[in-house]
């Protein structure tokens, strides 16, 4: 169970380690540290997995493109971790076939693509996925009939993996961390690092869910700053031998659009070279929709409100229509879009795509900063577990502790854990048959919760009304809303819809379902009318960054006994709390 601690209680605690940032890397670090017996607190100014983790292309991959930049070690590490995640989180991470079409005039011709495929297979010698295949022009068109045949030379087919709901991967690591004894405080914003006589002593934290400014000092022997694009903000004001710290992050913006099925849509993922700038991008079947992206441009704007702009949408639509000419996609076909900033190393010059994706673990004492302070730059979804082990090794060494093997590479995440001799596939088949739920609801529970679907089902069986679906598109049931708040640490409706039930990532972006979820909150979580109103208003205010087609900037009527008008911009800045 993941419950939110009271901020005042944390002032009386003493931690070995505070981890700032509850994305996939921070959650993975908290799990590893807690399993080693370190008293650990995981903090985030938002929700678990609510930042960079949620803005990714949702791939668990070796980084085929990294071969172009000679990052052989990173590719090998990524491929090894990809194989682990296929075993440790089989409900969230699944194989994904990808097709690379090769056209006349492409920067990456058939021979170069073939060489890359051979190297990729060689570096993943211990994989369970299939090896690549090269296809001639005719075979490529049979496999992907919607491809533009003009100038098509052939294609390559290879296999990587997809994490449909990257947010859930972070949530499950946080759940595993709490099971091992860690504390997790969402909406706990670090006001400043507490440094005394050149040594880190903890952090000053503000509770963003409380009216006013409830602030406490939380004491710890070590602090890991894994705040992603916000790393430099956390370090602001910390001296390094009397000087301001040098910039660590040189983030680039990556944007995506989400559309429905379209004429010529591929059954496999497509990995395509854009004609406009030669940058590879993906067209991927995802969550019963298609995910198209990403872009790569330097970003100096507001990190808390990164939005896809019209030029990026036009670019992604035009390149998709070029390679699949029957698609004829327009902006009206875009369900929603999302963008985020990659926390890459600071590099003021050069091509964005050439900036290293390898992570760095920085011990600030080496640069004249405080003893006990570490920062993480970079990091990929795929390699979060290895990154976590390296970070906690460094922390343990600083604390004078011997390295301890935690088993994070062998023990499945909570939703991938099965009891007895049953396999995950046997559990799935049995659950669909025995749940008594419509197939769409049963399969949704399995995709989101894995074997923990049984716990959600148990809640609905105890209260039959909670077995009803509150979102027709996904089949999500009412029990999931209650489960999100009682068992998985959700503090707001946005947490429940976007990072627990995953309803907010459907074609309507959760609009409509949010109203029904608020009624569930009122009925089963003790919300009053004001709380239900604020939760829906705040959710829709948050959604504006997605530019969802379902909102369109129009006020909507709340469906239920509360009865009031809601505007997408209502209650900005208000966060409903207990």
PLY file of the C-alpha trace (Angstrom):
ply
format ascii 1.0
element vertex 578
property float x
property float y
property float z
element edge 577
property int vertex1
property int vertex2
end_header
0.00 0.00 0.00
1.23 3.47 -0.90
-0.03 6.13 1.50
0.99 9.78 1.65
2.73 10.67 4.95
1.91 13.76 6.97
4.55 16.40 6.31
4.88 17.37 9.98
5.73 13.77 10.87
8.67 13.81 8.48
10.31 16.59 10.50
10.72 14.14 13.37
12.18 11.39 11.20
15.82 10.83 10.30
16.54 9.44 6.86
19.66 7.96 5.36
18.61 9.16 1.91
16.22 11.68 0.39
15.50 11.19 -3.32
14.20 14.28 -5.13
12.12 13.34 -8.15
9.64 10.45 -8.39
9.98 9.72 -12.08
11.12 6.30 -13.22
14.71 6.94 -12.14
13.86 8.35 -8.72
11.32 5.61 -8.03
13.86 3.00 -9.07
16.50 4.54 -6.80
14.07 4.57 -3.87
13.27 0.90 -4.42
16.93 -0.12 -4.62
17.88 1.95 -1.56
15.01 0.67 0.57
15.84 -2.91 -0.32
19.38 -2.28 0.94
17.98 -1.18 4.28
18.50 2.56 3.82
15.84 4.71 5.46
14.59 6.41 2.32
12.22 9.26 1.48
11.09 9.82 -2.11
9.84 13.35 -2.88
8.24 14.97 -5.89
6.62 18.35 -6.34
4.01 16.59 -8.46
2.89 12.98 -8.74
4.81 9.77 -9.31
5.76 9.51 -12.98
4.07 12.82 -13.76
7.02 14.56 -15.44
9.53 13.39 -18.01
8.55 9.73 -17.57
5.07 10.44 -18.92
6.31 12.42 -21.93
8.44 9.66 -23.47
7.85 7.63 -26.65
7.10 4.69 -24.33
9.73 2.36 -25.74
11.95 -0.09 -23.91
14.71 -0.28 -26.46
18.41 -0.61 -27.02
18.73 2.68 -28.85
19.38 1.62 -32.42
20.10 5.25 -33.33
22.82 5.45 -30.65
24.96 3.18 -32.80
25.37 6.09 -35.22
27.10 8.05 -32.48
29.35 5.19 -31.37
27.65 4.62 -27.99
28.18 0.86 -28.13
28.29 0.43 -24.35
24.99 2.26 -23.88
23.31 0.11 -26.51
24.55 -3.11 -24.89
23.45 -1.95 -21.43
20.05 -0.96 -22.80
19.52 -4.27 -24.58
20.45 -6.20 -21.43
17.99 -4.14 -19.36
15.29 -4.51 -22.02
15.50 -8.28 -21.60
15.22 -7.93 -17.82
12.14 -5.73 -18.00
10.39 -8.17 -20.31
10.70 -10.67 -17.45
10.19 -8.39 -14.45
7.19 -6.42 -15.71
5.52 -8.62 -18.35
2.16 -6.88 -17.86
3.64 -3.49 -18.75
6.54 -4.30 -21.11
5.80 -6.29 -24.26
7.66 -7.09 -27.50
7.08 -4.65 -30.36
7.98 -5.39 -33.99
9.30 -2.37 -35.85
9.69 -1.82 -39.59
12.29 0.55 -41.04
11.36 1.44 -44.63
14.29 2.51 -46.79
13.66 4.99 -49.60
15.79 6.28 -52.44
17.61 9.37 -51.18
17.49 8.46 -47.48
20.60 9.31 -45.46
20.52 5.77 -44.12
20.57 3.47 -47.11
19.97 -0.28 -47.24
23.60 -1.24 -46.52
23.82 1.10 -43.50
20.51 -0.13 -42.10
21.62 -3.74 -42.63
24.89 -3.05 -40.81
22.98 -1.49 -37.93
20.67 -4.49 -37.72
23.58 -6.94 -37.61
25.29 -4.93 -34.86
22.03 -4.66 -32.89
21.53 -8.42 -33.00
25.15 -9.04 -32.02
24.85 -6.73 -29.00
21.65 -8.48 -27.89
23.08 -11.99 -28.10
21.21 -13.05 -24.92
17.78 -11.83 -26.02
14.51 -13.71 -26.17
13.20 -11.62 -29.08
13.57 -12.56 -32.73
16.47 -11.50 -34.90
16.06 -8.90 -37.64
15.00 -9.61 -41.22
15.69 -7.59 -44.34
12.74 -7.29 -46.76
12.74 -6.54 -50.43
10.40 -3.92 -51.86
7.53 -6.31 -52.60
7.74 -8.05 -49.22
7.87 -4.69 -47.43
4.65 -3.63 -49.16
2.97 -6.89 -48.26
3.89 -6.40 -44.61
2.89 -2.70 -44.55
0.50 -2.17 -47.48
-0.02 1.48 -46.59
3.60 2.48 -47.26
4.28 4.89 -50.08
5.70 2.65 -52.84
7.41 5.54 -54.66
11.16 5.16 -54.29
10.82 2.33 -51.75
13.91 0.10 -51.87
12.98 -2.33 -49.10
12.77 -2.47 -45.32
14.17 -4.02 -42.18
12.10 -5.70 -39.48
13.47 -5.91 -35.96
12.13 -6.24 -32.42
12.25 -3.97 -29.40
9.69 -3.53 -26.63
7.00 -1.09 -25.62
5.94 0.06 -22.16
2.38 1.10 -22.89
1.99 2.90 -19.58
5.37 4.23 -18.49
3.67 5.99 -15.58
2.65 2.63 -14.15
6.25 1.43 -14.29
7.19 4.31 -11.98
4.18 3.70 -9.72
5.07 0.02 -9.34
8.64 0.88 -8.41
7.28 3.29 -5.79
4.95 0.57 -4.51
7.88 -1.82 -4.23
9.90 0.88 -2.46
7.18 1.41 0.17
6.84 -2.34 0.64
10.57 -2.32 1.49
10.11 0.48 4.01
10.50 3.71 2.03
8.27 6.75 2.48
6.84 8.58 -0.56
5.61 12.18 -0.43
4.01 13.45 -3.62
3.31 17.17 -4.02
6.22 17.77 -1.67
8.25 20.57 -3.24
11.85 21.11 -2.22
12.28 24.80 -1.33
16.01 24.45 -0.80
18.75 22.04 0.15
19.89 22.25 3.77
23.70 22.49 3.90
25.65 22.96 7.14
29.44 23.43 7.13
29.87 21.95 3.68
27.74 18.87 4.31
24.23 18.07 3.18
21.86 17.79 6.11
18.54 17.41 4.36
15.93 19.44 2.51
13.31 22.07 3.23
9.98 20.79 1.90
6.68 22.53 1.23
3.39 20.60 1.04
1.67 21.80 -2.12
-1.64 20.18 -1.16
-2.06 22.33 1.93
-3.50 25.83 1.91
-0.81 28.27 2.94
2.85 27.39 3.25
3.38 24.40 5.49
7.15 23.96 5.35
9.42 21.64 7.34
13.07 20.63 7.32
13.58 16.93 6.63
16.90 15.56 7.81
18.99 13.08 5.87
22.59 11.90 5.56
22.52 12.03 1.76
20.38 13.59 -0.97
20.04 12.46 -4.57
18.79 15.10 -6.99
17.13 13.17 -9.79
14.64 15.88 -10.74
15.16 15.49 -14.49
14.93 18.83 -16.32
14.59 20.57 -12.94
18.00 19.38 -11.65
19.58 22.83 -11.98
16.64 24.47 -10.21
17.18 22.20 -7.20
20.87 23.15 -7.12
20.24 26.90 -7.32
21.89 28.66 -4.39
24.22 25.79 -3.49
27.84 26.93 -3.51
30.62 24.92 -5.15
33.80 26.35 -3.59
32.16 29.76 -3.36
30.75 29.71 -6.89
27.35 28.97 -8.35
27.21 25.42 -9.74
27.79 25.04 -13.46
24.72 24.14 -15.56
24.17 20.39 -15.74
21.06 20.15 -17.91
20.82 21.15 -21.56
17.36 19.78 -22.22
15.80 19.21 -25.62
12.07 19.16 -26.29
10.39 16.04 -27.61
6.80 16.29 -28.88
4.24 13.63 -29.77
0.74 13.47 -31.21
-1.88 10.78 -30.64
-4.37 9.85 -33.36
-6.88 7.10 -34.01
-6.56 4.33 -36.59
-6.21 5.74 -40.11
-6.20 4.33 -43.68
-2.95 2.46 -44.22
-2.11 2.40 -40.50
0.57 -0.24 -39.84
0.03 -3.27 -37.63
3.69 -2.97 -36.59
5.53 0.11 -35.47
7.24 2.19 -38.14
10.66 3.75 -37.62
10.97 6.30 -40.40
13.51 8.85 -41.58
11.84 12.25 -41.89
12.31 13.82 -45.30
12.41 17.36 -43.95
15.40 17.03 -41.60
16.56 13.41 -41.78
15.65 12.75 -38.14
14.14 9.34 -37.36
10.64 9.30 -35.87
8.11 6.62 -34.87
4.54 5.74 -35.86
3.53 3.20 -33.22
0.32 1.32 -32.38
-0.37 2.32 -28.77
-3.31 2.08 -26.36
-5.72 1.31 -29.22
-4.52 4.50 -30.95
-1.35 5.58 -32.73
1.53 7.47 -31.12
3.58 9.60 -33.52
6.84 11.30 -32.54
9.22 12.59 -31.58
10.86 15.92 -32.28
14.21 17.09 -30.89
14.88 20.80 -30.38
16.60 22.87 -27.69
14.22 24.25 -25.07
14.61 27.22 -22.75
10.95 27.78 -21.82
8.77 26.98 -18.81
9.58 23.46 -17.64
6.25 23.17 -15.85
4.14 23.85 -18.93
5.69 22.32 -22.04
3.19 22.30 -24.91
3.36 20.96 -28.47
3.24 23.89 -30.89
1.45 24.09 -34.24
4.66 23.72 -36.25
5.52 20.47 -34.50
2.04 19.06 -35.10
2.24 20.06 -38.77
5.69 18.45 -39.07
4.56 15.11 -37.57
1.35 15.01 -39.62
3.13 15.90 -42.87
5.85 13.27 -42.40
3.27 10.61 -41.51
1.15 11.48 -44.57
4.26 11.30 -46.73
5.20 7.77 -45.72
1.56 6.56 -45.49
-0.12 8.68 -48.18
-3.55 7.14 -47.64
-3.65 8.48 -44.09
-4.47 12.08 -45.08
-4.29 13.09 -41.42
-5.19 16.65 -40.43
-5.06 18.48 -37.12
-8.71 17.55 -36.53
-7.61 13.90 -36.32
-5.29 14.56 -33.38
-6.85 13.26 -30.15
-4.28 15.12 -28.08
-0.57 15.87 -27.97
2.12 15.93 -25.35
5.65 17.25 -24.99
8.44 17.05 -22.46
12.06 18.00 -21.98
14.81 15.39 -22.04
17.21 15.94 -19.11
20.33 15.69 -21.28
23.82 16.92 -20.37
24.47 20.61 -20.91
25.99 21.06 -24.36
25.40 24.55 -25.77
26.48 23.76 -29.32
26.11 20.94 -31.82
23.29 18.80 -33.21
20.61 17.92 -30.68
20.41 14.28 -31.75
24.14 13.83 -31.11
23.92 14.77 -27.42
24.72 11.67 -25.39
21.82 9.76 -23.86
24.15 8.10 -21.36
23.37 9.01 -17.76
25.84 10.66 -15.39
25.97 10.31 -11.60
27.60 13.42 -10.14
29.10 13.53 -6.65
29.06 17.26 -5.91
31.80 17.06 -3.31
34.24 16.31 -6.13
33.46 19.74 -7.65
33.73 21.58 -4.35
30.08 21.19 -3.44
28.46 19.69 -0.33
29.42 16.27 0.95
26.52 13.84 0.58
24.85 15.53 -2.40
24.48 13.68 -5.70
22.75 14.64 -8.96
21.71 12.49 -11.91
21.84 13.83 -15.45
20.15 11.94 -18.27
18.78 8.46 -17.97
16.39 6.39 -20.08
13.28 4.42 -19.24
15.05 1.27 -20.35
18.08 1.61 -18.10
16.46 2.99 -14.94
17.20 -0.13 -12.90
20.92 -0.12 -13.72
21.10 3.63 -13.08
19.45 3.10 -9.68
22.00 0.48 -8.69
24.89 2.77 -9.65
23.44 5.71 -7.70
22.81 3.70 -4.55
26.30 2.18 -4.79
27.70 5.73 -4.73
25.47 6.74 -1.81
26.32 3.60 0.16
30.03 4.21 -0.40
29.65 7.79 0.86
27.79 6.50 3.94
30.50 3.91 4.60
28.30 0.91 3.85
29.31 -2.22 2.00
27.60 -2.96 -1.33
24.54 -5.21 -0.96
22.95 -7.25 -3.73
19.27 -6.27 -3.84
17.88 -8.59 -6.48
16.14 -5.81 -8.42
17.27 -7.54 -11.60
15.68 -10.84 -10.59
12.54 -10.05 -8.57
9.48 -8.98 -10.59
7.66 -5.74 -9.90
4.41 -6.09 -7.91
2.15 -6.56 -10.93
4.48 -9.13 -12.44
4.56 -11.32 -9.34
2.61 -14.58 -9.49
1.87 -16.99 -6.67
2.93 -20.61 -6.58
3.77 -22.38 -9.82
1.35 -20.35 -11.94
2.80 -18.42 -14.89
1.75 -14.90 -15.79
0.00 -16.22 -18.92
-1.93 -18.77 -16.86
-2.95 -16.03 -14.43
-4.22 -13.87 -17.29
-6.30 -16.64 -18.82
-7.79 -17.64 -15.49
-8.56 -14.04 -14.54
-10.48 -13.26 -17.74
-12.55 -16.42 -17.30
-13.22 -16.16 -13.56
-13.53 -12.39 -13.01
-17.17 -12.14 -14.04
-16.34 -8.83 -15.74
-16.85 -7.99 -19.41
-13.78 -9.05 -21.38
-12.81 -5.43 -22.13
-12.76 -4.61 -18.39
-10.87 -7.76 -17.41
-8.23 -7.18 -20.08
-7.90 -3.53 -19.06
-7.23 -4.54 -15.45
-4.55 -6.98 -16.60
-2.84 -4.41 -18.84
-2.71 -1.83 -16.07
-2.26 -3.83 -12.84
-0.96 -7.24 -13.89
-1.52 -9.77 -11.12
-2.65 -6.96 -8.80
-5.83 -6.92 -10.91
-7.04 -9.52 -8.42
-6.85 -6.89 -5.65
-8.93 -4.43 -7.66
-11.42 -7.18 -8.46
-11.67 -8.07 -4.79
-12.70 -4.49 -4.01
-15.45 -4.66 -6.63
-16.67 -8.02 -5.35
-16.93 -6.64 -1.82
-18.95 -3.67 -3.16
-20.68 -4.83 -6.37
-21.51 -1.30 -7.52
-17.76 -0.73 -7.94
-17.70 -3.37 -10.67
-19.45 -1.05 -13.12
-17.41 0.57 -15.87
-16.98 4.33 -15.60
-15.18 4.63 -18.94
-16.65 2.79 -21.92
-13.57 3.13 -24.15
-11.16 1.34 -21.79
-13.61 -0.68 -19.69
-12.09 0.76 -16.49
-14.29 0.03 -13.47
-15.29 2.21 -10.53
-13.21 0.17 -8.07
-10.06 1.49 -9.77
-10.79 5.05 -8.66
-11.14 3.96 -5.05
-8.09 1.70 -5.38
-6.02 4.59 -6.76
-6.60 6.72 -3.67
-6.66 4.03 -0.98
-3.91 1.72 -2.21
-1.74 3.53 -4.78
-1.13 6.99 -3.35
-3.27 9.10 -5.68
-3.91 12.54 -4.19
-5.82 14.20 -7.04
-8.21 13.14 -9.78
-5.45 13.78 -12.32
-3.27 11.26 -10.48
-6.05 8.68 -10.66
-6.89 9.20 -14.33
-3.45 9.83 -15.83
-1.12 7.70 -13.70
-3.22 4.99 -12.02
-6.27 3.91 -14.05
-4.75 5.31 -17.31
-8.22 6.40 -18.47
-6.85 9.89 -19.18
-4.73 8.52 -22.04
-7.73 7.30 -24.04
-9.14 9.06 -27.14
-11.20 11.50 -25.03
-8.32 12.21 -22.61
-10.62 11.25 -19.74
-13.13 14.03 -20.44
-16.53 12.71 -19.38
-14.98 9.90 -17.39
-13.56 12.57 -15.07
-17.07 13.60 -14.06
-18.10 10.02 -13.37
-14.88 9.45 -11.41
-15.66 12.52 -9.28
-19.07 11.07 -8.48
-17.33 7.85 -7.41
-15.10 9.96 -5.17
-18.12 11.65 -3.66
-19.88 8.33 -3.06
-16.98 6.21 -1.80
-14.12 8.51 -0.81
-16.04 11.04 1.26
-15.66 13.99 -1.11
-18.13 16.84 -0.71
-19.57 18.79 -3.63
-16.80 21.40 -3.47
-14.07 18.76 -3.62
-15.73 17.00 -6.57
-16.08 20.32 -8.41
-12.49 21.33 -7.76
-11.10 17.96 -8.82
-12.80 18.04 -12.22
-11.97 21.70 -12.78
-8.32 21.13 -11.86
-8.12 18.07 -14.07
-9.41 19.97 -17.08
-7.16 22.90 -16.36
-4.22 20.48 -16.35
-5.41 18.91 -19.61
-5.06 22.17 -21.52
-1.36 21.41 -22.03
-2.41 18.32 -24.04
-4.58 20.43 -26.37
-7.21 17.66 -26.30
-9.80 17.55 -29.06
-12.39 16.48 -26.48
-12.26 19.84 -24.68
-11.86 22.21 -27.59
-11.89 25.18 -25.20
-15.62 24.86 -24.56
-17.22 24.84 -21.07
-18.90 21.55 -20.22
-21.74 20.72 -17.90
-20.90 18.44 -14.98
-23.05 15.29 -15.20
-24.49 14.56 -11.81
-26.38 15.96 -8.87
-23.85 18.70 -8.20
-24.87 20.66 -11.28
-22.55 23.54 -12.17
-20.66 24.88 -15.18
-17.01 23.93 -15.63
-14.45 25.81 -17.71
-11.11 24.31 -18.84
-9.35 27.22 -17.15
-11.28 27.08 -13.88
-9.48 26.74 -10.57
-6.00 27.05 -12.02
-3.48 26.58 -9.24
-5.94 24.97 -6.85
-5.14 21.42 -5.89
-7.79 19.43 -4.08
-6.46 17.66 -1.00
-7.75 15.67 1.89
0 1
1 2
2 3
3 4
4 5
5 6
6 7
7 8
8 9
9 10
10 11
11 12
12 13
13 14
14 15
15 16
16 17
17 18
18 19
19 20
20 21
21 22
22 23
23 24
24 25
25 26
26 27
27 28
28 29
29 30
30 31
31 32
32 33
33 34
34 35
35 36
36 37
37 38
38 39
39 40
40 41
41 42
42 43
43 44
44 45
45 46
46 47
47 48
48 49
49 50
50 51
51 52
52 53
53 54
54 55
55 56
56 57
57 58
58 59
59 60
60 61
61 62
62 63
63 64
64 65
65 66
66 67
67 68
68 69
69 70
70 71
71 72
72 73
73 74
74 75
75 76
76 77
77 78
78 79
79 80
80 81
81 82
82 83
83 84
84 85
85 86
86 87
87 88
88 89
89 90
90 91
91 92
92 93
93 94
94 95
95 96
96 97
97 98
98 99
99 100
100 101
101 102
102 103
103 104
104 105
105 106
106 107
107 108
108 109
109 110
110 111
111 112
112 113
113 114
114 115
115 116
116 117
117 118
118 119
119 120
120 121
121 122
122 123
123 124
124 125
125 126
126 127
127 128
128 129
129 130
130 131
131 132
132 133
133 134
134 135
135 136
136 137
137 138
138 139
139 140
140 141
141 142
142 143
143 144
144 145
145 146
146 147
147 148
148 149
149 150
150 151
151 152
152 153
153 154
154 155
155 156
156 157
157 158
158 159
159 160
160 161
161 162
162 163
163 164
164 165
165 166
166 167
167 168
168 169
169 170
170 171
171 172
172 173
173 174
174 175
175 176
176 177
177 178
178 179
179 180
180 181
181 182
182 183
183 184
184 185
185 186
186 187
187 188
188 189
189 190
190 191
191 192
192 193
193 194
194 195
195 196
196 197
197 198
198 199
199 200
200 201
201 202
202 203
203 204
204 205
205 206
206 207
207 208
208 209
209 210
210 211
211 212
212 213
213 214
214 215
215 216
216 217
217 218
218 219
219 220
220 221
221 222
222 223
223 224
224 225
225 226
226 227
227 228
228 229
229 230
230 231
231 232
232 233
233 234
234 235
235 236
236 237
237 238
238 239
239 240
240 241
241 242
242 243
243 244
244 245
245 246
246 247
247 248
248 249
249 250
250 251
251 252
252 253
253 254
254 255
255 256
256 257
257 258
258 259
259 260
260 261
261 262
262 263
263 264
264 265
265 266
266 267
267 268
268 269
269 270
270 271
271 272
272 273
273 274
274 275
275 276
276 277
277 278
278 279
279 280
280 281
281 282
282 283
283 284
284 285
285 286
286 287
287 288
288 289
289 290
290 291
291 292
292 293
293 294
294 295
295 296
296 297
297 298
298 299
299 300
300 301
301 302
302 303
303 304
304 305
305 306
306 307
307 308
308 309
309 310
310 311
311 312
312 313
313 314
314 315
315 316
316 317
317 318
318 319
319 320
320 321
321 322
322 323
323 324
324 325
325 326
326 327
327 328
328 329
329 330
330 331
331 332
332 333
333 334
334 335
335 336
336 337
337 338
338 339
339 340
340 341
341 342
342 343
343 344
344 345
345 346
346 347
347 348
348 349
349 350
350 351
351 352
352 353
353 354
354 355
355 356
356 357
357 358
358 359
359 360
360 361
361 362
362 363
363 364
364 365
365 366
366 367
367 368
368 369
369 370
370 371
371 372
372 373
373 374
374 375
375 376
376 377
377 378
378 379
379 380
380 381
381 382
382 383
383 384
384 385
385 386
386 387
387 388
388 389
389 390
390 391
391 392
392 393
393 394
394 395
395 396
396 397
397 398
398 399
399 400
400 401
401 402
402 403
403 404
404 405
405 406
406 407
407 408
408 409
409 410
410 411
411 412
412 413
413 414
414 415
415 416
416 417
417 418
418 419
419 420
420 421
421 422
422 423
423 424
424 425
425 426
426 427
427 428
428 429
429 430
430 431
431 432
432 433
433 434
434 435
435 436
436 437
437 438
438 439
439 440
440 441
441 442
442 443
443 444
444 445
445 446
446 447
447 448
448 449
449 450
450 451
451 452
452 453
453 454
454 455
455 456
456 457
457 458
458 459
459 460
460 461
461 462
462 463
463 464
464 465
465 466
466 467
467 468
468 469
469 470
470 471
471 472
472 473
473 474
474 475
475 476
476 477
477 478
478 479
479 480
480 481
481 482
482 483
483 484
484 485
485 486
486 487
487 488
488 489
489 490
490 491
491 492
492 493
493 494
494 495
495 496
496 497
497 498
498 499
499 500
500 501
501 502
502 503
503 504
504 505
505 506
506 507
507 508
508 509
509 510
510 511
511 512
512 513
513 514
514 515
515 516
516 517
517 518
518 519
519 520
520 521
521 522
522 523
523 524
524 525
525 526
526 527
527 528
528 529
529 530
530 531
531 532
532 533
533 534
534 535
535 536
536 537
537 538
538 539
539 540
540 541
541 542
542 543
543 544
544 545
545 546
546 547
547 548
548 549
549 550
550 551
551 552
552 553
553 554
554 555
555 556
556 557
557 558
558 559
559 560
560 561
561 562
562 563
563 564
564 565
565 566
566 567
567 568
568 569
569 570
570 571
571 572
572 573
573 574
574 575
575 576
576 577
